[in-house]
């Protein structure tokens, strides 16, 4: 019998299920390999009526909301479509943005030469993100991003276009992984070194929406996972 994954549940009531998606787990079944674990199927083992409303990339961790009733699904889906859901992302980027805050208003399209990758293109869909730098060292910065649209890979593409790709985001120029030897002087043991981060340093920190049943604005937050916390502490110490 396949092992049941431990999915942190942030909150649950009769309408919604709010969880923290672990990095490395797909939101929905893989189109080529249905045997790969995914969040949707794992949650259905706990709450059979849970249904997907939005998605996070496989390498991204963080807060997600699932609907438990058809009414909740309609309400939440409409809020995402109308862009009234407020999303906050935490990203560890390479380099320090010149401006401490600003808008990234650049259209995004799929790369015709590489399916699954997105690019900035004049004929792409309009895409808007607001960002602010909340911490920095010599060569890295922590940026909070508030996407106003919901394009595929939007945060990753926009930060790369700013000239500061997300750490360990190989697809958009952030490197295959992040190693302590990058920042620690005279580091020994490079031959057998394991990466501090082997996934995109991106985390869905907060999600705010109108509750489908009560009509009240609710805000949920998912704490930074251990891998991002450890990586950032090491950067603060050595960079």
N, C-alpha and C positions, 0 to 999 in steps of 0.2 A: 504494500500500500504506500503511495507517495506520501512523503512527510509534509505535514501541514505547516505552512510558514506562519511565523508570528508577526501579525500586522498590528502596530500600535493604534488603538482606537482613541481618538481625542474626545469624541462626543457621539451620542446616539439618542434619538427619540423615535416617535412613531412615523416621522416623515423623512428624516435624513440620517445618514451615517457619515461622520467625519473621521478621516484616518490620516496617518502619516505614511506616505508611500516610501518604502526603502529604495535606495539607489540600486540599480541593477535589475529591477523587476519591471516588466512591461505592464502597461495599464490594461491592455486587452490582448487576446491571443495573437501570437505571431502569425503572419499571413502564410509563411512557408513551413513553419514547424509548430504545430498545435500542441506539442508535448512540452514546450517551454513554459515555465510557470508565469502566471500573470495575475495582477491584482484583482481583476474582475472575478475570475473563477475562484480565487482564494477567499474573497469576501462572501461569495455565494455559499460557501461551505458553512459560514457563520450566520449570514443573513440571506436566505434564498431570494428575497425580493429586491436585493440591492442592484441598482442599475447605473451604468456609467453616464455621467453628465459632461465631463471634460477629461482631458488627458494631460499627463506629464511625460516627458521623454524618459526612455529607459534608464539613462544615467542620472536623472534628476530625482532628488528626494523631496519630500515635503507634503504640505497639507492638501488634501483633496476631499471633495464632498461627493457622496453618492446618494441617489434618491431611493427611497424605500416604497414609494407609491407612485402610480401613474400621474396623480395630481402634482406631486412634488417634482417629478421629472419634467413635466410641462413648465412649471413655474421656474425652475432652475435653468432649464435649457433656454427659455425666453430671456432670462436675465443675462446669460452669457452672450446670446445673440445680440441683445441690445447694448452690450458693453457696460452694464451697470454694476457688474461684479468687480470689486476692487482687489487687485492681486499685488502682492509684494514679494519680490525675489531677492535672495541674498546671493551675491556672486563674488568670488575671489578672482580678480583679474590680474594679468601681467602688465606691469607698468602703471604709471599714475596719470589719470586723465588731467588735461590742462585745466579744464573748468571743473570746479567742485560739484556742479550740478548743471542740468540742462536737458533739452529735448533731443531725441534722435528721431527725426522724421524722414525715413527713407523707405521706399517701396521694396517689397520682397517678392521674389519669384523662385520657382524651382530651377535648379541648375540643369539645363538641357543636356549637359555632358556627363552629369553624375546624379542619377535619380536618388532622391532622399536627402540631397544637400540643397540648401537654399542660398540665394545670392541677392545682392542689391541690384535691382534692375529697373530702369525707367518705366518698363511696361508691367512691372509687378503690382501687387496689391498694396494700397496705401497702408503704412504701418507706423505707429507712433509709440515711443517709449520715453518715459521720464526717468532720469537717474540722479542719484546723489552719492557722492563719496563719503563714507562714514568713518573710515579708518585707512591708514596707509603706513607703509614702511618705505625703504629705499626703492624696491623694485616691484612691490605688489600693493594692491589696494582692495579694500572691501567696498563693494558698491551695492546699494539697494536700487532695484529697478522696479518701476511701476508701469507695466505695459498697458496701454490704452486700447490696443487691438490685440487679437489673439491669433497671430499667424504662426505657422509651423516654425519652430526654432527661433522665434522672434528675438528673445533676449540674447541668445547666443550670437545670432547674426548681427544684431545692432551693436553689441559691445565689440565684436570683431571689426565692424566697420568704423567704430570710434578709434580703432588702433590699439585696443586693449582686450584681446581675446580672453575668455575664461580659462583659468588654469586647468590643464589636463583635458582640454577640449581639442582633440586631435583633428576633428573635422573642420574646425574654424581657426586653426593656427595657434592653439594654446599648448601644444605639446602632447605626446602620448601619455605622459604621466608626470607626477611631481615627486622629486627625490630630495632628501635632506642634503645630499651632496651639492645641490644647486646653491645652497645658501650658507652651509656650515663650513668655515675655513678649515683647511687641512683635514677634511673628513677622510676617515680610513674605513675600508671595507666596501669599496665601490664594486668590487667584483661580485659580491653576493648581496648587494643592496636591494632591498625591496622598496617599492614606491610608497611614499606617505599617502599619495592619492593616485588611484588608478581609474578614476571616473571624473566626469565633468564636475567642477567645483561650483555647482548651482543647486540652490535649495529654495523651494516654495515656502516662504516664511509665514505669510499671512494670507487669509482669504476672508473677504467681507461681502455679505449678500443679505437680501431680505429673506427671512425664514418663510418657506412656502405655506406653513399653516398659521403662524401667529402674525405674519405681516411685519414683524419687528426686525430691525437691522441687527445682524449677529456678526461677530468677529472671532475667527479661530486662528490659532498660531501653533506652529510645529517647531519645537526647539531644534537647534542645529544638531545634526548627528555627530557621533564621536569622531569620525574620520575628518570632517571639516574643522571641528574644534581643535583637534590635535594639530592638523596642518597649519592652521592660523596661529596657534600658540608658538609653534616652532619658527614660523616666519617672523613673528614679533620678537622672538628671542635672538635669532641669528642674522636677520636681514637688517 
